[in-house]
Structures are given as C-alpha cells and as structure tokens.
Amino acid sequence: GITNLGSRAFCYCDNLKEVNISSTCTSYGSMSFAYCPKLKSAVVAATSVWQVNEYSFSNYDSCTLYVPAGKVDYYKNDIIFGMFSKVVGAYIVTVDAGMENGTVLIDNYAIDEGDSFTIIPKPADGYVVGKVLANGNAVDDYGTGIYMVSNVTSNVLVSAEFSKVAQ
C-alpha cells in the first residue's frame, strides 16, 4: 500500500543491488535511489507514475528498469524514466525458495496483441521458467525469457511453470 517513496529514502545504499517497487507507489522523492552504485535492477510495477524527478535515481546507464508488460512505451517516453538506457516489459515471478517446481499465476495486466514481455523468476538463482500460458494458451518464446502474446487485447492472466535446477 505504499504510495510514495520519500526524498533520500534509499540514498547512498552502497550495497543495494535490486529493488522491487509496489504497483501502488506512484511518487518518488528527490534522490530516492541516488548514489546506489551497485543498483542493477529496478522493478517499477505501477502502470503510471504521478511524480518523479531526475535525481530520484542516479545510475540510468547501468541499471535495467523492469516495468509492467505493455507499459514499456509509457516509461520510455517519460522524461525521467526515459533516461534509463534499458527498459524491459516484465512479469516478475516470485518463487518460494523451498519449492522444487510448480506453477505461478501472475496478476492480470493489459497487454496489446504482439506485445513482448520478460518473465524473471525471483529468486533467480537455481530456478528456470518452463511453459508459459496466457489465458490458458501457450505463449511463444522468442529468446531466453522473452515471450510474445498473440490474439489477446487486454487483461491477460499469465501462468509460468518453474523448476529448480539440480545443483
């Protein structure tokens, strides 16, 4: 239910590597994630953002911005989020680290036909994504973890099978 990240909330977090920001958060204060030199992955789940400024983040070239599938253009065209050199439409699959395999249902998102998206298992270490379904139909894999939805226009329920890799 967090709607706002205050100014300097995570500023100077030297060991911060990734952040997952709730879909309810639509406002970022000045320097929220500034001077986090190891930040490589920022997941912004909101379908739109109300307030952000150029100093909210500081490593736009080295951090990948993951946004809701179907909202890549929105974020790329934003004056601030558009500063990220890599913006990826993604579903973040949260996997219970104790599970060997299973299926995860991913929230409904509005996806246009032909949209591509990435599925990222979290935690990523040791897990692989198997079959992916959108509204019960198989989704085509167009490369490692990149999928494309066909014959749908909105509110797609995605499920992703996963398994733990034998160590």
N, C-alpha and C positions, 0 to 999 in steps of 0.2 A: 503493500500500500504506500510505499514511499513515492512522493510526487516531486521532490526537489532535493538535489544534492547541493549542499551549501558551499560557499566560497572556501577554497582550500581544504575541502573535506578529506582528500587523499593526496594532497600536495606533498611532494618530497618523500613519497613512499618508495625508497630506493630498491626494494626487492619485489615490488608488485609486478607480476608478470601478465595477469589477465584479470578482466573484470566482466561480470555479468550483471547488467543493469536492468531492473524490472521494467515491464511494459507500462507500469503506472508512472514512472519517472519521466517527466516531460520538461524539466527545468534544471539547468546546470549552472551553478555559480562560477564566478571567476576563479580560475586556477584549480578547479575540482580535481583534475588529474594531471596537473602541470608538474614537470620535473620528476617524472617516474621513468627513469632511463631504461628499465627492463620491460616496460609495458609493451607487449607484442600483440595482444588480442583484446579487443573491447567489443562486447556484445551489447547492443542497444536494442532492446525489444519493443520500444514504443513505435507505433505506426506513424506518429508525428511528434514533433518536439516544439514546445512553446518558447523556450528561452535557452540560448547557449551563446557563449562569446568565444572569440578566437583564442583566449587564454585558458579555456576550460581544459584543453589538452595541450601537450607540447611536442609530442613526437609523431606528427602526422605522416612522416615518411616511413617509419619503421613499425608502426602499429597497424594491424588489419582491423577494419571496422566491420563487424557482422551485424546485419540488420534484418528485419523480417522479410521473408521471401515476398517478392512483389513490390518492395519499397526501395529497391536499390536506386532507381532514378530520383526518387524524392530526396534521398540522402546525398546523392552525388550532386544534385542541383542546389542543395542548401549551401549558403555562403560559408558556413563554418564546417559542417561535416564534409562538405565537398573538398576540403583541404586534405583529407586522408587520401593517400596515394592508392590504397586498395580498399574498396567497399564491396562486400560479398553478401548476397542474399542467403540467409541460412536458417535452418531449423537446428536448434540445439537439443540434442537427445540426452537427457540425464539418465545415466545408467547406475543402478545400485552396485557399488564396487564388489559386493558379496555375491552377485548373481553370475552364473556361468553363461546363460543365454536367455533369450526371451524376446518379447515384442513390446515396444514402447509406442503409445499413442501420443501424437503431437497436436497441440491446440489448433483449432480452426484458424486459417488465415485466408484472406482474399488473394487469390492467385489468378493472374490472367493466363489464358492459353498460350503456351510456348515459353512461359517463364522458366528460368532455370534457378536452382537453389542448391545449397550445400547442406549436408547433414553432418554434424560434428558430434561424435559421442563424447560425453563428459562423465567420468574421467576418460580421457582419450587413451591413456596407457593400457595396453593389453586388450582393447576391445576393437572389434571390426563390425561394420554395418553390413548386413546381408540384404535380403529382399526388402524393397521399399514399395508400399502401396499408397495410392491416393484415391480415396473414396472406394476402396476395395479393388482397384485396378492397378496392375503392375506399372511402375514408373521406370522409364528408360534411364540407364546410367550412361552419361556422356563423358566419363573420365572418373578419376578417383574421387568419389564422393560428390560428384556433380550430377544432378538429376534434372530432367525436364518434364513438365506436366503438359499433357495434351488433352483436348476435349473437355476442359473444365473452365469455368469462368469465375467462380467465387466459392468461398467457404469450403476449402478442401480439408478433409481430415486425413492426415498422413500417419501411417504406421511404419515403423522401421524395426526389422528383426536385427538382433545383435547377438554376438557370441564372444566369449573370452578366448583369446588365443592361448594355446598351450605354451607354457613357459619352459 
